[in-house]
Amino acid sequence: MLAYRTTWIIREGRMQEALEAISAALDGVNMEEVTGGVAARVYTPYISPNVLIYEEIWEDVASHDAYWEAMDQTTPEAAPFWTKWAEVTKRNVGTDCWNVVEWR
């Protein structure tokens, strides 16, 4: 399994709008079903007010890429989301891909 984490710098005072935009975009999407049993996660900082991390877990790179390509091309809500996201974010710091190793 792979964890995709994208880090964003959110414009000052716009964190709540960013969280609402993500929530609205995922409303009605069963991310646990899409990503094979693991929900999407959003991390907000304890100290720094302007950083947001969005994370999803995927079985492989091909599944991730296919899902997001289809989502952007076939979902009417995708374009308005990206427009709103551009308003509330300052920049994308980067995307990291991590192997998920679980210890029990």
SETORPA-740221 format. One record per atom (N, C-alpha, C): y, x, z; residue in three letters. Coordinates in Angstrom, 1 decimal. Layout:
SETORPA-740221
@v:Y, u:X, w:Z, aa:ALA
...
end
This chain:
SETORPA-740221
@v:-1.2, u:0.8, w:0.0, aa:MET
@v:0.0, u:0.0, w:0.0, aa:MET
@v:1.2, u:0.9, w:0.0, aa:MET
@v:2.3, u:0.3, w:-0.6, aa:LEU
@v:3.6, u:1.1, w:-0.7, aa:LEU
@v:4.7, u:0.2, w:-0.1, aa:LEU
@v:5.6, u:0.9, w:0.7, aa:ALA
@v:6.8, u:0.3, w:1.2, aa:ALA
@v:7.9, u:0.7, w:0.3, aa:ALA
@v:8.6, u:-0.3, w:-0.2, aa:TYR
@v:9.9, u:0.0, w:-1.0, aa:TYR
@v:11.0, u:-0.3, w:-0.1, aa:TYR
@v:11.9, u:0.6, w:0.2, aa:ARG
@v:13.1, u:0.4, w:1.0, aa:ARG
@v:14.3, u:0.8, w:0.2, aa:ARG
@v:15.2, u:-0.1, w:0.1, aa:THR
@v:16.5, u:0.1, w:-0.6, aa:THR
@v:17.6, u:0.1, w:0.5, aa:THR
@v:18.4, u:1.1, w:0.5, aa:THR
@v:19.5, u:1.2, w:1.5, aa:THR
@v:20.8, u:0.9, w:0.8, aa:THR
@v:21.6, u:0.0, w:1.4, aa:TRP
@v:22.9, u:-0.4, w:0.8, aa:TRP
@v:24.0, u:-0.2, w:1.9, aa:TRP
@v:25.1, u:0.2, w:1.4, aa:ILE
@v:26.3, u:0.2, w:2.2, aa:ILE
@v:27.0, u:-1.1, w:1.9, aa:ILE
@v:27.3, u:-1.9, w:3.0, aa:ILE
@v:27.9, u:-3.2, w:2.9, aa:ILE
@v:29.4, u:-3.0, w:3.2, aa:ILE
@v:30.2, u:-3.8, w:2.4, aa:ARG
@v:31.6, u:-3.7, w:2.6, aa:ARG
@v:32.0, u:-4.1, w:4.0, aa:ARG
@v:33.0, u:-3.5, w:4.6, aa:GLU
@v:33.4, u:-3.8, w:5.9, aa:GLU
@v:33.7, u:-5.3, w:6.1, aa:GLU
@v:33.1, u:-5.8, w:7.2, aa:GLY
@v:33.2, u:-7.2, w:7.6, aa:GLY
@v:32.4, u:-8.2, w:6.7, aa:GLY
@v:31.5, u:-7.7, w:5.9, aa:ARG
@v:30.8, u:-8.6, w:5.0, aa:ARG
@v:29.3, u:-8.7, w:5.3, aa:ARG
@v:28.8, u:-8.1, w:6.4, aa:MET
@v:27.4, u:-8.1, w:6.7, aa:MET
@v:26.8, u:-9.5, w:6.8, aa:MET
@v:27.5, u:-10.4, w:7.4, aa:GLN
@v:26.9, u:-11.8, w:7.5, aa:GLN
@v:26.8, u:-12.4, w:6.1, aa:GLN
@v:27.7, u:-12.2, w:5.2, aa:GLU
@v:27.6, u:-12.7, w:3.9, aa:GLU
@v:26.4, u:-12.1, w:3.1, aa:GLU
@v:26.2, u:-10.8, w:3.4, aa:ALA
@v:25.1, u:-10.1, w:2.8, aa:ALA
@v:23.7, u:-10.7, w:3.2, aa:ALA
@v:23.6, u:-10.9, w:4.5, aa:LEU
@v:22.4, u:-11.5, w:5.1, aa:LEU
@v:22.2, u:-12.9, w:4.6, aa:LEU
@v:23.3, u:-13.7, w:4.5, aa:GLU
@v:23.2, u:-15.0, w:3.9, aa:GLU
@v:22.8, u:-15.0, w:2.5, aa:GLU
@v:23.3, u:-14.1, w:1.7, aa:ALA
@v:22.9, u:-14.0, w:0.3, aa:ALA
@v:21.4, u:-13.7, w:0.1, aa:ALA
@v:20.9, u:-12.8, w:0.9, aa:ILE
@v:19.5, u:-12.4, w:0.9, aa:ILE
@v:18.6, u:-13.7, w:1.3, aa:ILE
@v:19.1, u:-14.3, w:2.4, aa:SER
@v:18.3, u:-15.5, w:2.8, aa:SER
@v:18.3, u:-16.6, w:1.8, aa:SER
@v:19.4, u:-16.8, w:1.1, aa:ALA
@v:19.5, u:-17.9, w:0.1, aa:ALA
@v:18.6, u:-17.5, w:-1.1, aa:ALA
@v:18.6, u:-16.2, w:-1.5, aa:ALA
@v:17.8, u:-15.8, w:-2.6, aa:ALA
@v:16.3, u:-15.9, w:-2.3, aa:ALA
@v:15.9, u:-15.7, w:-1.1, aa:LEU
@v:14.5, u:-15.8, w:-0.7, aa:LEU
@v:14.1, u:-17.1, w:-0.3, aa:LEU
@v:15.0, u:-18.1, w:-0.2, aa:ASP
@v:14.7, u:-19.4, w:0.2, aa:ASP
@v:13.7, u:-20.0, w:-0.8, aa:ASP
@v:12.6, u:-20.5, w:-0.3, aa:GLY
@v:11.5, u:-21.1, w:-1.1, aa:GLY
@v:10.6, u:-20.1, w:-1.7, aa:GLY
@v:10.8, u:-18.8, w:-1.6, aa:VAL
@v:9.9, u:-17.8, w:-2.1, aa:VAL
@v:9.0, u:-17.3, w:-0.9, aa:VAL
@v:7.7, u:-17.4, w:-1.2, aa:ASN
@v:6.7, u:-17.0, w:-0.2, aa:ASN
@v:6.5, u:-15.5, w:-0.4, aa:ASN
@v:7.3, u:-14.7, w:0.3, aa:MET
@v:7.1, u:-13.2, w:0.1, aa:MET
@v:5.8, u:-12.7, w:0.6, aa:MET
@v:5.2, u:-13.4, w:1.6, aa:GLU
@v:3.9, u:-12.9, w:2.0, aa:GLU
@v:2.9, u:-13.1, w:0.9, aa:GLU
@v:3.0, u:-14.2, w:0.2, aa:GLU
@v:2.1, u:-14.4, w:-0.9, aa:GLU
@v:2.4, u:-13.5, w:-2.1, aa:GLU
@v:3.6, u:-13.3, w:-2.4, aa:VAL
@v:4.0, u:-12.4, w:-3.5, aa:VAL
@v:3.6, u:-10.9, w:-3.2, aa:VAL
@v:3.8, u:-10.5, w:-2.0, aa:THR
@v:3.6, u:-9.1, w:-1.7, aa:THR
@v:2.2, u:-8.8, w:-1.1, aa:THR
@v:1.3, u:-9.7, w:-1.1, aa:GLY
@v:0.0, u:-9.5, w:-0.6, aa:GLY
@v:-0.1, u:-9.6, w:0.9, aa:GLY
@v:0.6, u:-10.4, w:1.5, aa:GLY
@v:0.4, u:-10.6, w:2.9, aa:GLY
@v:1.5, u:-10.0, w:3.8, aa:GLY
@v:2.4, u:-9.4, w:3.3, aa:VAL
@v:3.5, u:-8.8, w:4.1, aa:VAL
@v:4.8, u:-9.3, w:3.7, aa:VAL
@v:5.6, u:-9.8, w:4.6, aa:ALA
@v:6.9, u:-10.4, w:4.3, aa:ALA
@v:7.9, u:-9.3, w:4.0, aa:ALA
@v:8.9, u:-9.7, w:3.3, aa:ALA
@v:10.1, u:-8.8, w:3.1, aa:ALA
@v:10.8, u:-8.7, w:4.5, aa:ALA
@v:11.3, u:-7.5, w:4.7, aa:ARG
@v:12.1, u:-7.2, w:5.9, aa:ARG
@v:13.5, u:-6.7, w:5.6, aa:ARG
@v:14.4, u:-7.1, w:6.5, aa:VAL
@v:15.8, u:-6.6, w:6.4, aa:VAL
@v:16.1, u:-5.9, w:7.7, aa:VAL
@v:16.6, u:-4.7, w:7.6, aa:TYR
@v:17.0, u:-3.9, w:8.8, aa:TYR
@v:18.5, u:-3.8, w:8.8, aa:TYR
@v:19.1, u:-4.2, w:9.9, aa:THR
@v:20.5, u:-4.0, w:10.1, aa:THR
@v:20.6, u:-3.0, w:11.3, aa:THR
@v:21.6, u:-2.2, w:11.3, aa:PRO
@v:21.7, u:-1.1, w:12.3, aa:PRO
@v:22.1, u:-1.6, w:13.7, aa:PRO
@v:21.7, u:-0.8, w:14.6, aa:TYR
@v:22.1, u:-1.1, w:16.0, aa:TYR
@v:23.5, u:-0.6, w:16.3, aa:TYR
@v:23.9, u:0.5, w:15.6, aa:ILE
@v:25.2, u:1.2, w:15.8, aa:ILE
@v:26.1, u:1.0, w:14.6, aa:ILE
@v:25.7, u:1.5, w:13.5, aa:SER
@v:26.6, u:1.5, w:12.3, aa:SER
@v:26.7, u:0.1, w:11.7, aa:SER
@v:27.9, u:-0.5, w:11.5, aa:PRO
@v:28.0, u:-1.9, w:11.1, aa:PRO
@v:27.8, u:-2.1, w:9.6, aa:PRO
@v:27.7, u:-1.1, w:8.8, aa:ASN
@v:27.8, u:-1.3, w:7.4, aa:ASN
@v:26.6, u:-0.9, w:6.6, aa:ASN
@v:25.4, u:-0.7, w:7.2, aa:VAL
@v:24.2, u:-0.3, w:6.5, aa:VAL
@v:23.2, u:-1.4, w:6.6, aa:VAL
@v:22.6, u:-1.7, w:5.5, aa:LEU
@v:21.5, u:-2.7, w:5.4, aa:LEU
@v:20.3, u:-2.1, w:4.6, aa:LEU
@v:19.1, u:-2.2, w:5.1, aa:ILE
@v:17.9, u:-1.8, w:4.4, aa:ILE
@v:17.1, u:-3.0, w:4.1, aa:ILE
@v:16.7, u:-3.1, w:2.9, aa:TYR
@v:15.8, u:-4.2, w:2.4, aa:TYR
@v:14.4, u:-3.5, w:2.1, aa:TYR
@v:13.4, u:-4.1, w:2.7, aa:GLU
@v:12.0, u:-3.5, w:2.5, aa:GLU
@v:11.0, u:-4.6, w:2.1, aa:GLU
@v:10.1, u:-4.2, w:1.2, aa:GLU
@v:9.0, u:-5.0, w:0.8, aa:GLU
@v:7.8, u:-4.1, w:0.8, aa:GLU
@v:6.6, u:-4.7, w:1.0, aa:ILE
@v:5.4, u:-3.9, w:0.9, aa:ILE
@v:4.6, u:-4.4, w:-0.3, aa:ILE
@v:4.1, u:-3.5, w:-1.1, aa:TRP
@v:3.4, u:-3.9, w:-2.4, aa:TRP
@v:2.1, u:-3.1, w:-2.4, aa:TRP
@v:1.2, u:-3.6, w:-3.1, aa:GLU
@v:-0.1, u:-3.0, w:-3.3, aa:GLU
@v:0.1, u:-1.7, w:-4.2, aa:GLU
@v:0.9, u:-1.8, w:-5.2, aa:ASP
@v:1.1, u:-0.7, w:-6.1, aa:ASP
@v:2.5, u:-0.8, w:-6.8, aa:ASP
@v:2.9, u:0.2, w:-7.5, aa:VAL
@v:4.1, u:0.3, w:-8.2, aa:VAL
@v:4.2, u:-0.8, w:-9.3, aa:VAL
@v:3.1, u:-0.9, w:-10.1, aa:ALA
@v:3.0, u:-1.9, w:-11.2, aa:ALA
@v:3.3, u:-3.3, w:-10.7, aa:ALA
@v:2.8, u:-3.7, w:-9.6, aa:SER
@v:3.0, u:-5.0, w:-9.0, aa:SER
@v:4.5, u:-5.2, w:-8.7, aa:SER
@v:5.1, u:-4.3, w:-8.0, aa:HIS
@v:6.5, u:-4.3, w:-7.7, aa:HIS
@v:7.3, u:-4.5, w:-8.9, aa:HIS
@v:7.1, u:-3.6, w:-9.9, aa:ASP
@v:8.0, u:-3.6, w:-11.1, aa:ASP
@v:7.8, u:-4.9, w:-11.9, aa:ASP
@v:6.6, u:-5.4, w:-12.0, aa:ALA
@v:6.3, u:-6.7, w:-12.8, aa:ALA
@v:7.0, u:-7.9, w:-12.1, aa:ALA
@v:6.9, u:-7.9, w:-10.8, aa:TYR
@v:7.5, u:-9.0, w:-10.1, aa:TYR
@v:9.0, u:-9.1, w:-10.2, aa:TYR
@v:9.7, u:-7.9, w:-10.0, aa:TRP
@v:11.1, u:-7.9, w:-10.1, aa:TRP
@v:11.6, u:-8.1, w:-11.6, aa:TRP
@v:10.9, u:-7.6, w:-12.5, aa:GLU
@v:11.3, u:-7.9, w:-13.9, aa:GLU
@v:11.2, u:-9.4, w:-14.2, aa:GLU
@v:10.1, u:-10.0, w:-13.8, aa:ALA
@v:9.9, u:-11.5, w:-14.1, aa:ALA
@v:11.0, u:-12.2, w:-13.3, aa:ALA
@v:11.2, u:-11.9, w:-12.0, aa:MET
@v:12.2, u:-12.6, w:-11.2, aa:MET
@v:13.6, u:-12.5, w:-11.8, aa:MET
@v:14.0, u:-11.4, w:-12.3, aa:ASP
@v:15.3, u:-11.3, w:-12.9, aa:ASP
@v:15.5, u:-12.0, w:-14.2, aa:ASP
@v:14.4, u:-12.1, w:-15.0, aa:GLN
@v:14.4, u:-12.7, w:-16.3, aa:GLN
@v:14.2, u:-14.2, w:-16.2, aa:GLN
@v:13.5, u:-14.7, w:-15.3, aa:THR
@v:13.1, u:-16.1, w:-15.3, aa:THR
@v:13.6, u:-17.0, w:-14.2, aa:THR
@v:14.3, u:-16.4, w:-13.2, aa:THR
@v:14.8, u:-17.2, w:-12.1, aa:THR
@v:16.3, u:-17.4, w:-12.3, aa:THR
@v:16.7, u:-18.7, w:-12.4, aa:PRO
@v:18.1, u:-19.0, w:-12.6, aa:PRO
@v:19.0, u:-18.5, w:-11.5, aa:PRO
@v:18.5, u:-18.4, w:-10.3, aa:GLU
@v:19.3, u:-18.0, w:-9.2, aa:GLU
@v:19.6, u:-16.5, w:-9.2, aa:GLU
@v:18.8, u:-15.7, w:-10.0, aa:ALA
@v:18.9, u:-14.2, w:-9.9, aa:ALA
@v:20.3, u:-13.7, w:-10.3, aa:ALA
@v:20.9, u:-14.2, w:-11.4, aa:ALA
@v:22.2, u:-13.8, w:-11.8, aa:ALA
@v:23.3, u:-14.0, w:-10.8, aa:ALA
@v:23.4, u:-15.3, w:-10.3, aa:PRO
@v:24.4, u:-15.5, w:-9.2, aa:PRO
@v:24.2, u:-14.6, w:-8.0, aa:PRO
@v:23.0, u:-14.4, w:-7.6, aa:PHE
@v:22.7, u:-13.5, w:-6.5, aa:PHE
@v:23.3, u:-12.1, w:-6.7, aa:PHE
@v:23.0, u:-11.5, w:-7.9, aa:TRP
@v:23.4, u:-10.2, w:-8.2, aa:TRP
@v:25.0, u:-10.1, w:-8.2, aa:TRP
@v:25.6, u:-11.2, w:-8.7, aa:THR
@v:27.1, u:-11.2, w:-8.7, aa:THR
@v:27.6, u:-11.2, w:-7.3, aa:THR
@v:27.0, u:-12.1, w:-6.4, aa:LYS
@v:27.5, u:-12.1, w:-5.0, aa:LYS
@v:27.1, u:-10.8, w:-4.3, aa:LYS
@v:26.0, u:-10.2, w:-4.6, aa:TRP
@v:25.6, u:-9.0, w:-4.0, aa:TRP
@v:26.6, u:-7.8, w:-4.4, aa:TRP
@v:27.1, u:-7.8, w:-5.6, aa:ALA
@v:28.0, u:-6.8, w:-6.0, aa:ALA
@v:29.3, u:-7.0, w:-5.2, aa:ALA
@v:29.7, u:-8.2, w:-4.8, aa:GLU
@v:30.9, u:-8.5, w:-4.1, aa:GLU
@v:30.8, u:-7.9, w:-2.6, aa:GLU
@v:29.6, u:-8.1, w:-2.0, aa:VAL
@v:29.5, u:-7.7, w:-0.6, aa:VAL
@v:29.0, u:-6.3, w:-0.4, aa:VAL
@v:28.5, u:-5.7, w:-1.4, aa:THR
@v:28.0, u:-4.3, w:-1.2, aa:THR
@v:29.0, u:-3.3, w:-1.8, aa:THR
@v:29.1, u:-2.1, w:-1.1, aa:LYS
@v:29.9, u:-1.0, w:-1.6, aa:LYS
@v:29.2, u:-0.2, w:-2.6, aa:LYS
@v:27.9, u:0.1, w:-2.2, aa:ARG
@v:27.1, u:0.9, w:-3.1, aa:ARG
@v:25.6, u:0.9, w:-2.6, aa:ARG
@v:24.7, u:1.3, w:-3.5, aa:ASN
@v:23.3, u:1.5, w:-3.2, aa:ASN
@v:23.1, u:2.9, w:-2.9, aa:ASN
@v:22.7, u:3.2, w:-1.8, aa:VAL
@v:22.4, u:4.6, w:-1.4, aa:VAL
@v:21.2, u:5.2, w:-2.0, aa:VAL
@v:20.2, u:4.3, w:-2.2, aa:GLY
@v:19.0, u:4.8, w:-2.9, aa:GLY
@v:17.8, u:3.9, w:-2.5, aa:GLY
@v:16.7, u:4.1, w:-3.2, aa:THR
@v:15.4, u:3.4, w:-2.9, aa:THR
@v:14.4, u:4.5, w:-2.6, aa:THR
@v:13.7, u:4.3, w:-1.6, aa:ASP
@v:12.6, u:5.1, w:-1.2, aa:ASP
@v:11.3, u:4.4, w:-1.3, aa:ASP
@v:10.2, u:5.1, w:-1.7, aa:CYS
@v:8.9, u:4.5, w:-1.8, aa:CYS
@v:8.0, u:5.3, w:-0.8, aa:CYS
@v:7.4, u:4.6, w:0.1, aa:TRP
@v:6.6, u:5.2, w:1.2, aa:TRP
@v:5.1, u:4.7, w:1.1, aa:TRP
@v:4.2, u:5.6, w:1.3, aa:ASN
@v:2.8, u:5.1, w:1.5, aa:ASN
@v:2.7, u:4.5, w:2.9, aa:ASN
@v:2.1, u:3.4, w:3.0, aa:VAL
@v:1.9, u:2.7, w:4.3, aa:VAL
@v:0.6, u:3.1, w:4.9, aa:VAL
@v:0.6, u:3.7, w:6.1, aa:VAL
@v:-0.5, u:4.1, w:6.9, aa:VAL
@v:-0.5, u:3.4, w:8.2, aa:VAL
@v:-1.5, u:2.6, w:8.5, aa:GLU
@v:-1.5, u:1.9, w:9.7, aa:GLU
@v:-2.6, u:2.5, w:10.7, aa:GLU
@v:-2.2, u:2.6, w:11.9, aa:TRP
@v:-3.1, u:3.1, w:13.0, aa:TRP
@v:-3.3, u:2.0, w:14.0, aa:TRP
@v:-4.5, u:1.7, w:14.3, aa:ARG
@v:-4.7, u:0.6, w:15.3, aa:ARG
@v:-5.5, u:1.2, w:16.4, aa:ARG
end
